[in-house]
């Protein structure tokens, strides 16, 4: 992703702040806050941002309340990765 992408520079800090405030104990909690989130095996969660222009691949440890960001980028680049292992 281009470091100068103005839209992303606004969206990612907002997503991060929202994520830091969240208490997610399971996928239903995530879905309640982010209805468009997609779920993969291994507690992987894919978030769409900016009208689906960007994707964030995460791994969530619900017990410890930790979200690990595994990949961030444009949706077009997301299609080139394996989100299960990224």
C-alpha positions in Angstrom: 0.0 0.0 0.0 1.3 3.4 -0.8 2.4 5.3 2.3 0.9 8.5 1.0 -2.6 7.1 0.5 -4.7 9.8 2.3 -7.8 7.7 2.6 -5.9 4.9 4.3 -4.2 7.3 6.6 -7.6 8.2 8.0 -9.2 4.8 8.0 -6.5 2.7 9.7 -6.1 4.9 12.8 -9.9 4.8 13.2 -10.0 1.0 12.8 -7.2 0.7 15.3 -8.8 2.9 17.9 -12.1 1.0 17.5 -10.3 -2.3 17.8 -8.4 -1.2 21.0 -11.8 -0.3 22.6 -13.5 -3.5 21.6 -14.0 -6.5 23.9 -14.3 -9.5 21.6 -14.9 -12.9 23.2 -16.0 -14.7 20.1 -16.9 -14.2 16.4 -20.4 -13.0 17.2 -18.9 -10.1 19.2 -16.8 -9.1 16.2 -19.7 -9.5 13.8 -21.9 -7.2 16.0 -19.3 -4.4 15.7 -18.1 -5.2 12.1 -21.0 -6.9 10.2 -18.9 -7.2 7.0 -16.0 -9.1 8.7 -15.2 -12.5 7.3 -13.9 -15.4 9.3 -11.3 -18.0 8.5 -10.0 -21.0 10.4 -7.4 -20.3 13.1 -9.2 -17.3 14.5 -8.4 -15.3 11.4 -10.7 -12.3 10.7 -10.7 -10.2 7.6 -11.9 -6.6 7.9 -13.0 -4.5 4.9 -12.3 -0.8 5.1 -13.1 2.2 2.9 -16.0 0.6 1.0 -14.0 -2.5 0.5 -10.9 -0.7 -0.9 -8.7 -2.1 1.8 -8.4 -5.3 3.7 -6.9 -6.1 7.1 -6.1 -9.7 7.9 -5.9 -10.4 11.6 -5.6 -13.2 14.1 -7.6 -12.8 17.3 -6.8 -14.4 20.6 -10.2 -14.0 22.2 -9.0 -15.3 25.6 -6.2 -12.8 25.9 -8.1 -10.0 24.1 -5.2 -9.6 21.6 -5.6 -8.7 17.9 -2.5 -9.5 15.8 -2.4 -7.7 12.4 -1.1 -10.2 9.9 -1.5 -8.2 6.6 -2.8 -4.8 5.5 -3.3 -3.7 1.9 -5.4 -2.9 -1.0 -8.3 -5.2 -1.8 -6.7 -5.9 -5.2 -3.5 -7.1 -3.5 -5.5 -9.2 -1.0 -6.7 -11.3 -3.9 -3.0 -12.3 -4.4 -2.4 -13.6 -0.9 -3.5 -16.6 1.1 -5.2 -15.0 4.1 -5.0 -18.2 6.0 -1.2 -18.0 6.2 -0.4 -14.3 5.6 
